[in-house]
């Protein structure tokens, strides 16, 4: 746990894309709130080339004295060997970060930090941007809206209709496929965190029945609540009241029991950990297929990480109609090469990992950062703390 108090001995470094960088007024306000605090703001855009730069490209003096960090990924703190075209290269440490005690990760996922040597330091607290992507005025109703938008797009055949624009014969084909509403359908949400809870809220408004899946059991009303995630009243499901049924477990059999529950829509919203890598594989797609033997197949939406789904198994499921289709904002690998067969798979919509984007991102990220700085200074529990053993 990070030590309390923020003062002259601290330096806050923010390394972010231009669209989320704070303005001068924000920096001045933070400095006024914590007298003596040094604040450094660095853009991920290289001012000389306009290209995105890596955290390891920052000059050594930028890291001097950094105790509080806001960055998507960690810098290199030990010597690393890499191989390229059979040539071994030794990468020197960027910094050792000896005084680092608090990290605010902008994204909901912190998988870049999981294998990092600083993660296990007991004096370091890492917090995620979880919830900033689910609330309406800083950052993620957009992911939940992307999920529901993808579902409605498939349900009402928007892409098929758009395909007739070039030929002007949409009216001739308007009865080819009948659109379907969502009333009395069932959505399974694999990973019921901040994003999953906002998806559930939107799905409920459409008349869908919600089934939730979490790693640990949530047998009581108190255990289903999520008091430690950043949330604004009126969004998400902070009390955990929306799911009609709740499933849990860490084994493949546990997941398969959940997938066997006759799901119209399956949303993958779980963090990427050692337990969730390739969580959806051949056996799981077979379960989905069998559970809908006499009905239209399950539609899959993945906004988590591409590695949670076995890509080869997904390709097979699409080609053999084990599922109705898929909307993927994440893939494995990522970026997806132009020659990858997933591009030509039937009934799949692929986006270049953009569901998180929003004009409200700066406001939301800085909002959760300010809240955590206030709590850190006062010695109070932080929000969105990364569980070092569970990796989320």
N, C-alpha and C positions, 0 to 999 in steps of 0.2 A: 504494500500500500504506500502510495506517495505521501511524503510528509506534508503537513499543513502549512499554510502561509505562502504568500507571494510578495516578494520585495526586491530590493536593490541587487540581491545576489542572483536573481533570475533573469533569463533571457528567453523570450518567446519567439520562435521561428515559424513562420507560415510559408510553406512551399506548395503553391496551388496554381491551378489554371487561372488565366486572366479573369474568366467570368465569375470566379468565386473569391478573388482577392479583395480584402477589405479596403475601403477608401481611407483617406487621411483623417476624416472625422472619427471613424471607428477607432483607429490607432490612438488618436489623442484621448478619446474617452477611456480606453483601456489603460493608458499610461496614467491618467488622472485617478482611476480607480485603484491602481496599485503603484503608488509612488516609488520611483527608482527602477521599475521594471523596464528592461530593454526589449523593444519589439522590432523584429526584422521581418520584412515582407519580400519574398522572392517569387517571381513568376516562373511557371514551368515553360513559358515561351522564351526561347533564347532571343534576347534583344538584337543580336547581330544577324541571325539567320532567319528568325521567325519560326524556326522548327521547335518542336517539343523537346525539352531537355530532361535528362534523367537526374534523379536526386543526387547521384554520385558525381555529377558535373559541377556541383556547387563548390566554389573556392573554399579552401580550408578555413580561412578566417571567418567565413559565414557561420561555421559550426562552433566557433570559440564561445565557451560559456553557455551553450544551449542547454536549458533544463526543461523547457516546455516546447513541444513540437507538434505541428499540424502538418501532416503529409500522408499521401496515399500509401507509400511504401518506405521501408527503412533504408538508410544508407549502408554501404559496406563498412563494417567495423572490424573485420578480420581479413587477412590475406586469403584470396580465392584463386583457384586455378581453373581456367576455362579452356576448352578445346574448340578450335575452328579450323576446318580443312586440315586436320591432323597436326595442327600446330598448337603447342601448349603455351598459354599466356598466363602470367601471374599478375593478378590485379591487386594493387596495394590498397590498404584500408583508406576510406575517405575520411573517417573520423572514428574515434573510440567512444564518443558520447559518454564520458565518465560521469557527468552530473545529471544525465537525463532522468527525469522522474515522472513525467506525464506526457502521453501521446494522445492526440485526438485524431483518429482516422476519419477522413471525410465520408467514406463509403460505409454501407452496412456490413460488408464483408471485410474481414481483416486477414485473409489468407496469406497475403504477402508478408505479414509479420509472424506467422505461426512458426516457421522454421528458423526464425532469426534468433541469434544468440542472446540478444538483449531481453527476449520475451520472458525468460525465467528469472530475471533479477527480481528479488522480492520487493525492492524499493521502487519499481517501475509499474505504473498503472497505465493500461491502454484502454481507451474508450472508442467506441465506433460511432458512426453516423446513423445508427439504427434509429428509425422513427422520424428522422429528418426527411425520409423518403415517403413517409406515410401521412404526414400532417399537411394541412392545407396552406399554410402560409410560409413556411420555409422550404420543405423539400420532398416528400414523396407520396402525395396522392398520385403523382405522375406514373409511378410503376404500377400501382393498382389499376389506374385507368388504362395503362397499356395492356395489362392482362385482360381486362374486361373488353377493351376495344378489339383485341385480337380474337377473343371468343365471339363477339358479335359480328366481326368481319367474316369469320368462317360460317357462323350460323346463318347469316343472311347473304352469303355468296358475293360479297362486295367485289372481290378480285375478279371473279368470273364475269360479273356485270361490267366492270371497268374494261375487261378485255374486248368487249364488243364496241368500244368507243371508236376504234380505228375503222371498223367496217360499217358502223351506223345501223346495225341490225339487231340492236338490243331488244326491240319489241318482238321480233320474231322468235326470240329465245327466252322470253320472260317466264314461260311455264316449264322450262327445262328442269329447273331445280326449285323446289318449294322451300322457302325460308322457314325457319323454326324460331319460336320465341323461347324464353328461358324459364317460364313459369313451371314449377314442379319438376325441374331438373335438379341434379345433384352435383355439387362441386366438392372435390377433395383437395384440401390444401396441405401439401407436404412441407411442413415447416410453418408453425403458427406464431411467427414473430410479428414485428410491427407492420411489415408489408403484407404478410398473410392476413392479419386482422383487418387491415383496410380493404383488402380484396373481399374478405367475408362480408364486410359492411355493404359494399357495392353489390355483391352477388345477392345478398338478402333483399336488397331493394328491388332486384329483378325477379324475386319470387323463387330463388334457388334455395335448396336445402344444403347446409354447410356441414361437411365432415372435416375434422381437424386431425392432424398427426404431429406429435411432438416427440422429442427424444425421451423425456421423462414422463411418468404418469401424472395426470392432472385429475385426480379423483374427487377433489373437493372444490367448492366455489373459490375458496381462498387461493388454492394452487393454480386455478385457471386465470386468475388476475395477473396483470403484468405491470406492477407499480414502478419498476425501475427503468422502463423504456420511455424515452422522450415522446410525449403525446399531447395533443391539444384537444380540449373538450369538443365533442361532436364528431370525432374521427375515430376510425379503428374500432377495436373491441377490447378496451382496457380491462373490463371485468370478465372477459371470456364467456360471455353469455350466448353468443350466436350459434356455435356449433350444436347440431342436433345429436351428434355422436363424436366422441373423442377417442383417438387411438394413440398408442405410444410404443416405443421400443427402439432397439439398436440393431437388431438382427434382420437379415433378409426375410425371414419368415414373418416377422412383425410387420414389415412393409407390405408383404404380399397379402396379409390378412386385410390390411387397409385397402389395397388396390382391388380386392375382390368384392368390394361393396357397391358394385353397380354404378360407377361414376360416369357422368356425362362429360365432365371437365376435370382434368387433373392439373393442378398448378404446382410447379416445383419452386419452392421459396425457401429451401433449407440452406444453411451455411455449408461451405465446402470444408470438410474435415476428413480425417483418416477414415471415419466411420461412414461418411456419405459419398466418398469417391466411387463412381460407377454404381450408385445405389439402385438405379434403374437399369437393369441388364436384361438378358434374354428371358430369364425366368419371370421377371416382373411384367414384361410386355406380354408374355403368354398368359399370365393371370388376368391382365386387363382384357385381353382378347376373349378369354373364356367367360369372364364375368358379363360380357355383353353379347353372348352368342346369338340371341334372338332380337337384338336391338342395334341401332347405329352405334358404332364403336366410340370409345373415349377419345376426346380431343385433348392434346397435351400442350401446355404452355410452360416454358422454362424461362424464368427471369432470375435464376439463382447464379449458378456457375455451370459452364458447359460440362465440366468433368463429373458433375453429379449424375449425368446420363451417359451410358455407354454408347458412343457414337455408332459403332458397328451394329449394335442391337437396335438402335433407333432407325438406322437405315433399313434394316430387315423388317422392322415393324411397319414402316411406311410403305415399303414395296409390296409386302404381303397383306396389307390392310388389317394388321392387328390393331391399329389405331385409326381413327378417322382422319387425323392429320396432326400437324404440330405448328406452333408459333414459337420461334426461338429468338430471344434477344441475346443469348449467349451460346457459344459453340465450343467444341473441343476438336481441333485446335482453334485458337482465336489469336489474331484474325483468321478467318476461314479462307484458305487458299482458293484462288479462282478455279482451279482444276478439281477441287474436292467434289466427290460424288453427291454430297448432301445438297449442293446447289440444284442438281437435276432430279432430286427425289420428288415423288409425287406428293401433292397436298401439304407442302411445307412452306411456311413464310419465315424468312430469315432477316433479322435486323442487326445492324452492326453495333450492338451493345449500347443502345441509346435510350432505353426506357427510363433511365435515371435522370435524364436531362430536364431542366426546368429553369425558367427565368427567376424562380424563387430560390434557387440553390444557395446563392450567397447569403440571403437573409436567414435561411434555415440552418445552414452550417454554422454561421457566426452566432446564431441564437443558442445552439446547443453548446458551442465552445464557451460562450460567455457564462452560461449556466454552470458548466463544469469548473470554470475558473473561480466563480463565486464560491462554489462548494469546496473546492480545493483550498482556497484561502481560509475558509471558515472551519475546515476540518470535518466537513460533512460528507456523507456517502455521495459518490459521483453517479451520474446516469450513464447507462450503456457500457458498463465496465465489461471488458473482455474476460471471460472465464478462461484462465490459462490452461486448465486441464482439459476442458471441453472444446476450446478453440473457437468459441463464439460468445 
